[in-house]
Amino acid sequence: MTKLECSVKTCVHNADNCCCKAAIAVDGAKAKNVDDTCCASFDENRGGVFTNLFKTPETRLEVACDAVKCVYNEDQRCAAEHISISGNGACDCTETKCSTFKAQ
């Protein structure tokens, strides 16, 4: 499992720079650089009723990855020991990115 740090505070799944999902997905099938990737699991926290009260922040989780041109991609799974998802102020998944992406 990959250690995840997520700085996307606008995501409903974010708690203390961790993710409250058991697994996430990174999109970027044609990615050639960091900006061509995004966290497909992003859901904007619009201040509604849903919160992470009943979920535990995960520091290690499975990361499905479509960025096949990344050195860490192994059979569409992230093999990096540590991954960073960023996107300060994101309102949509396209405004997030996998900062760990490294082109082959």
N, C-alpha and C positions, 0 to 999 in steps of 0.2 A: 504494500500500500504506500501511497505517496503522502508525504507531509504537505499539507496545504496551508497557505497563508492567504487570506482574502481581505483586501482593503476596500472592497466595494460596500461601503456603509449603507447605500441605498437599496441593497438587496434584502428581501425579507428573510432570507436564509442565513444572513450574516449575524454572528454574535461573537464579540471579542476577537475579531479578525479570523474567526474560524467559520466553517460552514455547518449548518445544522442538517444537512442532507447526508445520507450514507454514501452517495456517489454523485459525481457531477459529470457533465459532458462538455468538452471543448470542441467548438466548430472551427473550421478553417481548412477544408479539403484542398483548396488551391493556395494556401498560405505560403508566402515567401519571406515574411517577416512578422514580427510581433503584432503589428497593427492589422494584419489580415486574420487574426484569431479572435475568438470571443467565447465567453462562458455561456453555453446554450442553456444552462440551468438557472440563469439569472431570472428572478421575478422581482419587479419593483415593489418596494415597501411604500405603499401609498397612505400609510397612517390609518389603515382600516382595522378591522377587528382581529385579523390573523396576526399572531405574534409567535415567537419561538418559546413560549412558556413551557411547553411540554416536550421540547426536543433538546437534546444534548449537543453542544458544539463538538464537531469532530475535528481532530487535529490530523488524523490519517484516514484517507478514504480512497476509494477506487475512482480513477479518472479515465473515462472513455474519451478518446481523442481522434478527431477526424483529420488533424494536421499531419498528414502522412509524410510530409517533407521535413519534419522536425526530427532531430537526432534522438530524441527521447521516445519517439513513437515506436512501439513494438506491437504489431498486430492490432492496431487501433486502441491501444492502451498506453497511458503515460508510464514510462519506466524511470522518470526522474525521481530522485530521492526527495526533492523539495520542489514545490511548484508555487508560483505566486500569481494570483489573479488580481488585476487592478482595473480601475475605472471610476475614479472619484466623481461623484455626482451623476452616475449613469441612471438613465431612465429606461433604457432598452438594452438588451443583450449585446447589440452591435456597438455599444459604447463601453464595453468591457474588453479585456484582452488577457491572454496568457503571457505574462511578462517573462516566463521561463522559456518560451519558444526559442529554438536555435536551429537555423536552417542547416540542412545536411551539406 
